[in-house]
Amino acid sequence: MLYKTFLMLFAVLLQATELPPNTVTRLHFCTELSTPPKGAAPTACLWKKTVLTVRFLEGDPVVQNKVRQTALEWNNYTAVQLVFTKSPDADIRIGFRPDGGSNSYVGTCRPALGPSDETMNLGWLEPKTSDDEYKRVVLHEFGHALGLIHEHQSPASPIQWDKQAAYEYYARTNHWDAATVDHNLFQKYAAAETQYSAFDPSSIMAYYIPKELTKNDVAIGTWNSELSATDKAFIAQVYPR
């Protein structure tokens, strides 16, 4: 049985922050905020329904249409179906705040929110943004919305971090202090609180990791913009038809 890393924690927000798409280094790193701390409440984040409604709170109609078309790819592999609607009580509510980066709550693990509160932000997508960028960002964030976390924090991750190199790199690229790097890169999830498989560097939930940041030359040398075979198998098993 194939399993992707799946988070079982309460009230977790994965927030991706990226430099503008036209910069030489295109970064996509998620800042993970946990309340209470990891492992304190092993509450499953899986949805208990088969239809998840999705509503745009704002945004350019062209961007909205591209997001919709891209996100619906998940529907091909899971019993849980994404349905876009204008209903005020939609399960997933998307904003496009330019200063908000890219982020999504993980599955059902989120605090009490009002009907106008966003659960996902796609802050830098524009009508001219490439199709690959839409796929990379939208499939990734909807993966979070369905309950997935990042590959590098899986209990099965083989990465042996060069911590000093990572501190310097993320300070330069993302303006993270050491505590933020510790929290978002080095802390793995406990095996008892996650479902996971062998490390999958081709997963849509993996992101670029240069080998210079690791002691064992483990690297993910590109941004993935497609669902991997394991992504598809896992989501089908978590939400079987």
Secondary structure, 3 states (H helix, E strand, C coil): CCCCCEECCCCEEEEEECCCCCCCCCCCEEEEEECCCCCCCCCCCCCCCCEEEEEECCCCHHHHHHHHHHHHHHHHCCCCEEEECCCCCCCEEEECCHHHCEEEEECCECCCCCCCCCCEEECCCCCCCCHHHHHHHHHHHHHHHHCECCHHHCCCCCCCECHHHHHHHHHHHHCCCHHHHHHHHHCCCCHHHEECCCCCCCCCCCCCECHHHECCCCCECCCCCCCCHHHHHHHHHHCCC
